[in-house]
Amino acid sequence: MPAIADVRCHVLRAPIAEPVANAVGAMSNRPAVFLRVEAGDGAFGWGEVFANFPQVGAEHRARLVASTFAPLLIGSPGDDPATVRAMLERRTHALAIQCGEPGPFAQIAGAVDQALWDMAARRAGAPLWRHLGAASPRVRVYASGIGPDRVTALALAKRAQGFRAFKLKVGFGPDRDRANLAAMREALGDEATIMLDANQAWSPDEAPARIAELASFRPLWIEEPIAADRPMGEWRALARASPVPLAAGENIRGLDAYRAMIDEGVLGFVQPDVGKWGGISGGAEVGRVAVARGVALCPHWLAGGVGLAASMHLLAAADAAKGWLEVDANPNPLREEVFPFEVRDGFATLSGRPGLGIEPDLDRLARYSVS
């Protein structure tokens, strides 16, 4: 199998009319880092690195790829994504600690994993969902990132586009959170599935009261009600006290950490992010643990089209009947122009094209390029 011959990033930023906000910050544009890995025989694949935060995160990740990861990858075999990811994690472990940046290092390794899976499926001439062993390309989706403004209008627009489940951003104060959730429930009706995402906004002391105030509206889950790095005892106590199942995972790193949260019975829904840790290989490992414990796998994604496609293939290959895939409800040309798809009665269907089934058109996307 020809070795990896080239690794490069394309940093893009698409302007948007209104910032996309959550409890930890806001994006004034939509960034993306699309990573392309090519082998000596011309075979290639695409991945995407998480780059939403901080504001200069996209450029920083791309420079890390060029300075640190590309030299490790070029000349290495690329036929086993999980082995390559493990090699990158091992070879950069001490440096990530020295830099105080285990997150960005893990994000890049995850994107490389995505790209190598895309390349492997392209070599096999099969869509990635089939290459991963999925029986069906159909996955259940929900509209995410709704709020704190124009909640009803956006939710109704997404319902008109075929969505049947919707996630509201909370953590903007008790009165505003309750008013937004009440408006969404009234507009969508009792049959709609509604999730909540607090983005780590509450302290362990205040979270139980905040959740109790919203529970009567029957949310399916409350996501990251407290900081992801709070001690297990605090998560366990909150899970026992909460009338709403807890969800988390986008800010967890390492299979052992996921396994601990699942084994402790803390989570009803686990949400690995292919661009933050583990890529498709790590997400599949988490999925196997989750499915064995009866916990739904619900991949997290709120960025560009490459990572969204990878997340959809991951869910298709897991226990898709119970899981949900996050689809950002807010405008993002780097999602819409790279991975257009239809939602019908709450489901999306992947194509039969090889690999991820997409090909970023760099000429058309050049107007968003910053490097």
N, C-alpha and C positions, 0 to 999 in steps of 0.2 A: 504494500500500500504506500503510495507516494507520501512523503512527509509534508508538513505545513511549510509553505513557502512565503506567505505574505499575510500580514495582519494589519488592518487599518481601520480607523474610525472616521465617521462622517458626523460632524457636530452641526445640528440644525436648531434654529429657533424660529417659531412661527408666531407672528403677532396675533393678538386677540383683542376684541373690543372691550371686554370686561375681565378683570382679574378672576382667577379661580381660587377661592379661599377655603381654608379649613381652620381648625382651632389652633394649628401651630404656625400658620403663615399663609401667604398668597403667592400665586404665580402670575406675573404680569405678562408673560408670554409662555408658549408651550415649547419646552426644550426636548430634544431627543439626541441620543448618541447611538447611531446604528453602526454596529461592528461587523466587518466582513473578514472571514477567514478563507484563504485559498490554498489549495494543495499544489504540489508540483505538476500534476497532470491537468490543472485547470479547474478541477472540481472546487466548489465553494459553498459557503453557507453564511447565513445572516443571524445576528443576535442583537439584543438591545440592552444597554446599561441603564440602570436607574439614574436619573439626573434631574429630578424635579427640584430638589433642595440640596445645598443652598443655591443662591442665585447664580453663582459661578461654577456650580457643580459639573455641568456638562463639559466645559473646557478642561476642567481639572481631571475628570475621568479619562478624557481622550489623551491627555499628556501622560497620565499614568500608564495607559496602554502602550504608547510609543516608547516610553523610557524604560519600563520595567517588565511588562508582560510580553510584548512582541519578541524581545530577545530570548525569552524562555520558550516561546512557542515555535519559532522558526527552526526547522530541522527536526522537530518532534513528530512522532507519528500522531495522526489525528483520527484514527479509526475507532477509538474507544473514548467517547466523551467523558464518562465518569472517571476514567483513569487520568485523563488530561486535567480535569478539574481538580482531582486529588493532588496531582503533581503541582499545580499552580498554588493551591492552598498550602502545601508543605513547603514549597520553595520560597513563598513570600510571607510565611507566618511571622517570623521574627521581625521582618521589615515593617509589616503592618502594625505590630505592637510598637516598634520604635517610632513610627510616624504618628501613632495614636489614631490610625485610620483603618481599623479592621472592616468597617462598613464598605468604603469604596473599593477595597481590594476584593472583598467577597462579591460585590456587584459586578466587577469586571470578570471574575472567574465564572459567574453565572451566565453572563452574556456569551462568553467563549463556549460554554457548554451548549447553549441554545444553537449557536452557529454550527458546531460540530454535529449536532443531531440533524439540523437542516441539511448539512452536507451529506451525512450518511444516508438519509432518506432519498435525497436527490440521486446519489449513486445507485441506490436500489431501484430507482424509477417509481417510487411509491410515495403517496402522501404520508406525512409524518405520523398522523393518527393511525394509519394502517401499519406502518413500520413499527410502531410502538405496541401493536397488538390489539388496538381498539376494534370493536365489532361495528361501531356506528360512528359517523362523523357529526352527529347531532348533539348539541349541548345546550343546557338551560342557562339563560343569561338574566342579569338584572341591570337596571340603569343606576349608575352610581354618581356620586359627587353633586347631589341635589342640595341646594341651600348654600348660604343662609338667605339668599335673596331669590325672588321670583319662584318660590317653591312650587306653587300650584301650576303656574304656566308651564314650567319645565317638565313637571311630572306628567301633565296631560299631553304635552307634545310627545313625550317618550311612549306613552300608552298608545297614541295614534300611530307610532312607528312599529308597534308590535310587542313592546315590553309589557310584562305582567307583574314584575317585581321591581322595587324602587328603594334606593338607599338614601336616607336623609342625613346630612351633616348636622351634628349637634355639638354642644360645648360652647355656645355663644351666650350663655346666661339662661337661667331657668325659665323666665317668662318667654323669651324669644324661642327657645327650643320647644316649649309646649305649644305655643301658638303655631309654629311651623308644622309640627307633627299633627296637630288637630286639623289644620287646613288641608294637609296632604291626605289624611284619612277621609275627611269629608269629601274631598274632590274625587278621590279614587274609589271610594266605597269599601264595603266590608270584604269584598272578594280579593282585593289587591294584597299582595305580599309586600310588607314594608320592613326594611332593616334600618338600623341606626348606627352611626359611626361617630364616636366622640374624639377620635384622634388624640387619645391620651390626655384629654383636657382636665380630668378631675383627679383630685387627691383620693387616696384610699378612704379617708374619713367622709368625704362628701359624696362619693360615687353611689353608695346605696340609696341615699335620698334622691339623687338626680334620676337614677333608674326607676325608682318607685313612682316618681312623678309622671313618668312616661309609659309605664307598663300597661295602663288601662287601654292604650291604643293598639295593643297586641303586636308589638314589633317581633319579628322572627328572631333577631339577635341584637345585642348591643356590642359594638366593635371597639376594642381598645378603650374601655372606660377609664383605665388608669395607665400609667406609663408602663411600657413593655418590659422595662428592666426592674420593676418592683419585685420584692422577694416573693417566692412561691407561696409563702404563708398568707400574704395579703391577697394574692389572686385566688387562693383556695377559699379564704373567708368570704371574699366577694361573690364567688361562684355559688357558695352555699346560701348566701343571703339574697341573691338576685332573683327576682321573679321572671327575669328574661335571660335566656341562654347567652353566654359570653362567646365572643369571636375574637381571634387575634392570629397573628402569624407573619404579617409583612415585616415586622421589626424583630423577628426571632432569627438567630443564626445558628446553624449546626443541628444535625439530626438529634443529638442527645437532648438539646434544649427543647425541640419540638416533642420528642418522646416523653420528656418529663411533664410538659403541660398536658399532653393527652392522657398519660397514665394516671396523673393526679385527678383526672375527671374535671379539670378546670374549664375546658372548652367544649362547646357543642358544635363549633364550626372552626376549622383550621385553615389559614389563609397564606400559604407560602407565596412568595413573589419571585418569579423566575429571573428578574433583573436585580434582586437585592441579595439573594443567597441561593446557591445550589443549582440554578438553571433548571432544565427539565429533569436531569438526573436526580438532583436533590429533591425537587418537587415530587417526583415519582416515589422516592423513598418515604417522604412524609405521607404521601397518599396511601401507601401500603400499610403504614402504621395506623393511620386514621381509620381506614376502612375496616381493619381488623378489630378496632375498638368501637366501631359504630359511630364514629365522628365524621361529619361531612367534609369533604375536601372542596374548598371554595377559593381557587386561586385569586390572589390580589393582583390588580394591574390598573394603573392610572396614568399611562404615558402614550407612547407612539404605537404604530401599527405592527411593527415587528414583534415586540414583546407581547402584544395582545394576541397575535396569531399563535405564538409559542404557548401562551397560557391556555388557549382554546384547545390546541392539540394535547397538552398535558391533561386537561380535564377529560377530554374524550377517551384517553387511554386509561383513566382511573375509573372510579365508581361514579360515572356521570349522572346516574339516576338520582342520586341524593345530593350531588353538588351543584353549585352555582358558579358562573363565571361573571366577574365584574367587568362592566363596560361603561366607560366614562360617558356621562350624559352631556358634558360641556363641549363646546366647539374645540376641535384640535385638528388642523389640516394634516399634521404628521401622523395622525391615526386614519383620518377619513380618506386621504389620498393614497395611503400605502396599503390599507387593508379594508376596503369597502365590503360590506356584507349586509344581508337582510335579516331582520328578526321577524319571525312569524309565530304568533301566539306564544311568545316567551322563549322561543328556541332559535338558535343559529345553527347553520350547517356548513361545515368545512368543505372545501372543494376536493376533487380527486387529483389535483395537480401535484407534482412531486415536491417533497420537502414541506416547508411551511406553506407552500402554495402561493407565495407572494414574491414580488421582485421590486424593491424600491427603485423608482425611476429618478436617478440622481440628476438627470438633466432638467426634469420638471421640478424637482425639489431644490434646484440650485438657488432659487430666490430666497430660500430660508437658510442657506449655508453660511456658517461662520468660520469654518475651517475645512 
